[in-house]
């Protein structure tokens, strides 16, 4: 087995993976299954970082449907939200479930194989649309959520006993959004949406105001977006054209960094939150790629810095490593929130691969 690689297999197909964002000590990831049967699960996977990379899992029952998207709270390690679909009569309906993990000493109830969530609340989406894409936790305010449904972004408040919709952002020229994410900057007042080949950021204080937009960001559908937490106004996108692109939202005429190393759709792109020159991407070509974008990162070195640093060889832009342990489309890749060198990837066949940044690149960054 390759150095630093651990493999975990799910019983069912899956396409939802996220790091336990509010956990800063242990390396943990959530994975959710996508089965047509009413026995879906959420797995909490913990990685032993003492050298053997052993995996420990805790499994929770998710009877609310097959999970398409999963997000964890950056404020509370026990909070999750899932976007899922289930059969109701002759119709398939989508909903968003707000989930709270049980206490650490919880055990399965009598007759149950897996643990149950301590609380499960269905978010109030009735009448707002049917195609739920994602529910995103606000990066600063722990009680604020944003749900992308059809051509709307619903802003919700959980400060009261029950979650309620407090505002709505719509785009007149967009029948349906395909995804979205909060900006990590701008005091949390901007929400970025995806629609076909277009990226558009809205100021939530004025639903009619578009802060910025990128038309034809990719030649085909934009699949995913991530914000650089260390460099304001920089985002990375992945699309069906097989490209990953880094943009500066202050000047959107062209991308500041482009790579086309994938041979099929790019489903997931992520900046490393500690060393943002490292970018992960995953694709339907069954590969996970580690790319270096030093020249546009927060750690970019100018000529003066290089001269002072002597003969230190920094990482150059380009593809660093190809990870080929998957045999199916890789829908998700996520960095650990506790360890900057560990990441997990998930393919549709239910295979989870936990990998590490190769030592040679780690040392080039640190030394």
C-alpha distance (Angstrom), angle and dihedral (degrees) to the residues before:
residue distance angle dihedral
X1 . . .
X2 3.80 . .
X3 3.77 117.3 .
X4 3.81 113.6 -84.3
X5 3.82 94.6 5.8
X6 3.83 121.9 135.2
X7 3.81 124.3 179.1
X8 3.82 128.2 -152.4
X9 3.80 124.1 -178.4
X10 3.81 128.4 -151.9
X11 3.78 124.9 -151.0
X12 3.80 92.3 -130.1
X13 3.77 138.8 36.6
X14 3.80 114.9 -83.0
X15 3.78 142.7 -174.5
X16 3.83 104.8 170.9
X17 3.81 122.7 90.6
X18 3.80 131.9 154.4
X19 3.79 137.7 164.2
X20 3.81 118.2 -114.1
X21 3.79 90.0 -108.1
X22 3.80 100.2 -169.1
X23 3.82 92.4 51.5
X24 3.80 109.2 92.8
X25 3.81 101.0 168.1
X26 3.81 107.0 46.3
X27 3.82 126.7 49.4
X28 3.80 103.1 -121.2
X29 3.78 136.7 161.2
X30 3.80 134.0 -174.9
X31 3.81 119.6 -139.9
X32 3.81 124.6 -175.3
X33 3.81 127.9 -162.6
X34 3.79 129.7 -128.9
X35 3.78 108.1 -147.9
X36 3.80 127.4 151.1
X37 3.79 87.4 -140.8
X38 3.84 117.9 87.4
X39 3.80 93.6 -112.1
X40 3.79 104.8 85.8
X41 3.78 120.0 155.2
X42 3.79 142.7 -155.9
X43 3.81 113.9 -144.4
X44 3.80 122.0 -156.8
X45 3.80 104.9 -154.7
X46 3.80 120.2 -164.1
X47 3.80 122.4 -166.8
X48 3.80 120.5 -148.1
X49 3.79 104.4 -136.3
X50 3.82 95.9 -171.5
X51 3.78 91.9 102.9
X52 3.80 107.7 -79.1
X53 3.86 95.8 72.1
X54 3.81 89.5 -141.2
X55 3.81 115.4 177.0
X56 3.80 127.0 -133.4
X57 3.80 121.2 -171.2
X58 3.79 136.1 -163.6
X59 3.80 115.2 -166.6
X60 3.81 125.9 -150.6
X61 3.79 126.2 -168.4
X62 3.83 114.5 -116.7
X63 3.84 105.1 -168.7
X64 3.81 93.1 167.0
X65 3.79 97.1 87.6
X66 3.78 143.6 -84.2
X67 3.80 111.5 -32.6
X68 3.79 119.4 -125.3
X69 3.82 99.0 169.3
X70 3.78 134.0 16.9
X71 3.81 128.9 -170.3
X72 3.79 131.3 -179.4
X73 3.78 126.6 -149.4
X74 3.82 117.3 -105.4
X75 3.82 87.7 -153.4
X76 3.83 104.0 47.9
X77 3.81 123.2 30.9
X78 3.82 91.4 -151.8
X79 3.81 97.0 58.1
X80 3.80 127.0 92.8
X81 3.76 137.0 163.2
X82 3.81 123.4 -155.0
X83 3.79 129.8 -165.0
X84 3.78 105.8 -149.4
X85 3.79 143.4 163.0
X86 3.79 131.3 -141.4
X87 3.78 140.2 172.5
X88 3.80 114.0 -98.1
X89 3.77 108.3 -179.4
X90 3.79 107.1 -52.8
X91 3.80 93.0 -23.1
X92 3.79 131.6 84.1
X93 3.79 109.4 -140.3
X94 3.78 132.0 -173.1
X95 3.78 127.3 -143.1
X96 3.78 142.1 165.2
X97 3.81 120.1 -119.5
X98 3.79 123.9 -158.9
X99 3.82 107.0 -148.4
X100 3.80 133.7 -168.6
X101 3.80 121.1 -162.8
X102 3.81 118.2 -127.2
X103 3.79 123.4 -113.6
X104 3.80 117.8 -72.5
X105 3.81 92.7 -105.4
X106 3.81 95.0 51.4
X107 3.81 118.7 128.9
X108 3.83 130.4 -164.6
X109 3.80 114.9 -83.9
X110 3.79 120.3 -113.4
X111 3.79 110.8 -67.0
X112 3.79 93.2 12.2
X113 3.78 123.4 115.9
X114 3.80 95.8 -162.3
X115 3.79 138.7 35.3
X116 3.80 120.5 -89.3
X117 3.78 125.1 -134.3
X118 3.78 113.8 -103.1
X119 3.81 91.4 -131.4
X120 3.79 132.7 10.0
X121 3.80 121.5 -174.7
X122 3.79 125.2 -179.8
X123 3.79 109.0 -138.5
X124 3.84 115.8 -123.2
X125 3.81 102.0 -103.2
X126 3.83 100.6 136.0
X127 3.78 110.8 127.0
X128 3.79 93.8 14.6
X129 3.80 99.5 85.9
X130 3.78 144.1 -66.6
X131 3.81 109.1 -115.8
X132 3.82 105.9 77.5
X133 3.81 110.9 -171.5
X134 3.80 105.6 172.3
X135 3.80 145.1 -23.2
X136 3.80 113.1 -142.9
X137 3.80 128.7 -161.7
X138 3.80 114.4 -130.7
X139 3.84 110.3 -108.0
X140 3.83 93.5 -132.6
X141 3.82 111.2 16.3
X142 3.81 110.7 63.7
X143 3.81 93.9 -159.6
X144 3.83 97.0 53.1
X145 3.82 124.7 90.8
X146 3.80 132.8 175.1
X147 3.80 122.5 -153.1
X148 3.80 122.8 -165.3
X149 3.81 109.2 -146.8
X150 3.81 124.7 162.7
X151 3.83 106.4 -44.8
X152 3.81 95.2 -21.6
X153 3.78 141.0 86.0
X154 3.81 109.0 -149.5
X155 3.80 116.1 -156.3
X156 3.79 113.0 -150.7
X157 3.78 134.4 -168.0
X158 3.81 122.9 -149.5
X159 3.81 96.6 -179.0
X160 3.79 90.9 105.7
X161 3.79 129.8 58.9
X162 3.79 91.7 -87.7
X163 3.79 130.1 34.9
X164 3.79 114.0 -111.4
X165 3.80 137.3 -179.5
X166 3.81 109.4 -107.4
X167 3.82 102.1 172.2
X168 3.78 142.2 7.4
X169 3.79 132.5 -146.7
X170 3.79 117.7 -160.7
X171 3.78 136.0 176.2
X172 3.79 116.4 -142.2
X173 3.79 93.1 -155.1
X174 3.80 97.0 45.6
X175 3.82 120.5 76.2
X176 3.82 93.0 -174.1
X177 3.77 136.9 8.6
X178 3.79 117.2 -140.7
X179 3.80 96.7 -156.0
X180 3.77 146.5 -31.2
X181 3.79 148.1 -164.1
X182 3.80 139.4 -165.7
X183 3.79 116.9 -103.4
X184 3.80 110.4 -113.5
X185 3.80 89.6 -140.2
X186 3.84 137.7 40.9
X187 3.83 90.5 73.9
X188 3.79 89.0 -71.9
X189 3.81 92.2 -67.2
X190 3.80 97.8 122.1
X191 3.79 129.1 74.3
X192 3.81 118.6 -168.0
X193 3.81 119.1 -145.3
X194 3.79 133.5 -166.3
X195 3.79 124.0 -143.7
X196 3.78 122.5 169.7
X197 3.84 103.5 -58.0
X198 3.81 94.7 -17.9
X199 3.81 132.3 95.6
X200 3.80 117.6 -161.0
X201 3.80 130.5 178.7
X202 3.81 119.8 -154.5
X203 3.79 128.1 -159.0
X204 3.81 101.7 -131.2
X205 3.82 90.9 -152.6
X206 3.81 88.7 67.2
X207 3.79 114.9 28.1
X208 3.81 91.1 -163.5
X209 3.81 93.5 56.4
X210 3.80 121.3 91.7
X211 3.81 108.0 -159.5
X212 3.81 93.0 -162.3
X213 3.79 140.2 -29.9
X214 3.79 141.1 -161.1
X215 3.79 115.2 -149.0
X216 3.81 116.8 -157.2
X217 3.80 91.9 5.4
X218 3.81 88.1 165.3
X219 3.79 132.1 19.4
X220 3.80 87.7 -119.4
X221 3.82 137.3 19.9
X222 3.82 117.1 -34.3
X223 3.80 105.9 -127.0
X224 3.79 105.0 -179.0
X225 3.78 145.0 6.0
X226 3.79 136.6 -165.5
X227 3.80 133.0 -175.6
X228 3.78 123.8 -131.9
X229 3.83 103.4 -120.8
X230 3.80 91.8 -161.1
X231 3.79 102.0 45.8
X232 3.77 119.6 50.1
X233 3.81 118.8 -127.7
X234 3.83 94.8 12.6
X235 3.80 119.0 122.6
X236 3.80 133.6 169.7
X237 3.80 124.1 -143.6
X238 3.79 136.4 -171.0
X239 3.79 126.8 -159.7
X240 3.76 148.6 178.7
X241 3.81 88.9 -93.4
X242 3.82 88.0 74.3
X243 3.81 92.5 -113.6
X244 3.77 133.8 125.2
X245 3.80 115.7 -154.5
X246 3.78 134.4 -173.7
X247 3.79 116.1 -149.3
X248 3.80 136.5 -168.9
X249 3.81 105.6 -142.2
X250 3.83 90.6 -151.4
X251 3.81 90.3 66.1
X252 3.79 113.1 24.3
X253 3.80 100.5 169.1
X254 3.79 90.5 105.9
X255 3.78 139.2 -3.3
X256 3.81 117.9 -94.8
X257 3.82 92.0 -143.1
X258 3.83 130.9 23.7
X259 3.80 133.4 179.5
X260 3.81 128.3 175.2
X261 3.81 101.9 -173.3
X262 3.82 96.8 129.3
X263 3.80 119.6 86.1
X264 3.82 96.1 -152.3
X265 3.80 142.2 21.1
X266 3.81 117.5 -30.5
X267 3.80 108.4 -135.3
X268 3.79 102.1 176.0
X269 3.82 138.1 25.4
X270 3.81 127.4 179.6
X271 3.80 137.2 179.2
X272 3.79 116.2 -141.7
X273 3.80 102.7 -112.1
X274 3.82 93.3 -145.1
X275 3.82 101.5 36.7
X276 3.79 105.6 23.5
X277 3.80 94.6 -173.2
X278 3.82 84.7 78.5
X279 3.81 113.7 81.5
X280 3.81 126.5 -178.5
X281 3.80 124.9 -155.9
X282 3.80 134.0 177.8
X283 3.77 130.2 -163.6
X284 3.78 149.9 -179.2
X285 3.81 85.8 -101.2
X286 3.86 84.2 79.5
X287 3.81 92.1 -115.9
X288 3.79 135.1 120.1
X289 3.80 114.3 -153.0
X290 3.78 129.3 -159.5
X291 3.80 109.1 -153.8
X292 3.80 130.9 -174.6
X293 3.81 119.4 -139.3
X294 3.80 99.3 173.1
X295 3.79 96.0 148.1
X296 3.82 93.0 63.3
X297 3.81 99.4 32.9
X298 3.79 130.2 104.9
X299 3.81 86.9 -107.4
X300 3.81 94.7 54.6
X301 3.79 111.1 143.1
X302 3.77 123.1 -135.9
X303 3.79 124.0 -148.8
X304 3.82 92.3 -96.2
X305 3.80 91.9 53.0
X306 3.79 92.3 49.0
X307 3.80 91.3 49.8
X308 3.79 92.3 51.4
X309 3.79 91.3 47.1
X310 3.78 93.7 61.9
X311 3.79 116.0 -152.6
X312 3.79 97.6 -12.1
X313 3.80 108.7 141.6
X314 3.78 110.7 -142.8
X315 3.78 125.7 -160.0
X316 3.77 113.1 -85.1
X317 3.79 125.2 -138.8
X318 3.78 116.1 -89.8
X319 3.78 144.5 61.2
X320 3.81 111.7 -25.7
X321 3.80 104.0 176.5
X322 3.80 141.2 -0.6
X323 3.82 117.3 -148.3
X324 3.81 111.4 -157.0
X325 3.81 104.5 173.0
X326 3.82 93.6 114.1
X327 3.81 125.0 85.9
X328 3.82 99.0 -168.1
X329 3.80 138.6 44.6
X330 3.81 110.2 -54.3
X331 3.79 105.6 -137.6
X332 3.80 100.0 175.7
X333 3.77 141.0 29.2
X334 3.82 122.8 176.5
X335 3.78 136.4 179.0
X336 3.78 118.3 -130.7
X337 3.80 113.0 -105.7
X338 3.83 90.2 -146.0
X339 3.82 102.7 44.8
X340 3.82 121.0 37.6
X341 3.82 92.7 -154.0
X342 3.83 99.6 52.0
X343 3.80 127.7 80.9
X344 3.80 138.8 165.4
X345 3.79 131.6 -143.6
X346 3.81 131.0 -165.6
X347 3.80 129.0 -155.1
X348 3.80 126.1 -162.8
X349 3.80 93.2 -106.8
X350 3.82 88.9 67.2
X351 3.79 97.7 -101.8
X352 3.80 116.0 143.9
X353 3.81 117.3 -164.5
X354 3.80 119.4 -166.1
X355 3.81 109.7 -160.5
X356 3.78 140.5 172.0
X357 3.77 134.0 -137.7
X358 3.83 106.1 -100.8
X359 3.81 112.4 -98.8
X360 3.79 94.5 -120.3
X361 3.82 91.6 63.1
X362 3.79 93.1 41.1
X363 3.80 91.5 55.4
X364 3.80 92.9 45.5
X365 3.79 88.2 57.4
X366 3.80 97.3 43.0
X367 3.80 103.6 37.4
